[in-house]
Amino acid sequence: MAHKISDACIKCGSCASVCPVGAISEGDTQYVIDAGTCVDCGACAAVCPVGAISPE
């Protein structure tokens, strides 16, 4: 199961920089996770300063 980024995202980029498989990219209003690429490691959720990332 992949992780998902909620509307609470502040587009800081912390999550994208720690993703080991490059599953996170910048969207129009927030960062997004490619569910097909995500390996569910949780590294992104651990560094999100606003808690916007959770398991889907």
ABEGO torsion letter per residue (X at the ends): XBBBBBAABAGAGAAAAABAAGABBBBAABBBBBAAABAGAGAAAAABAAGABBBX
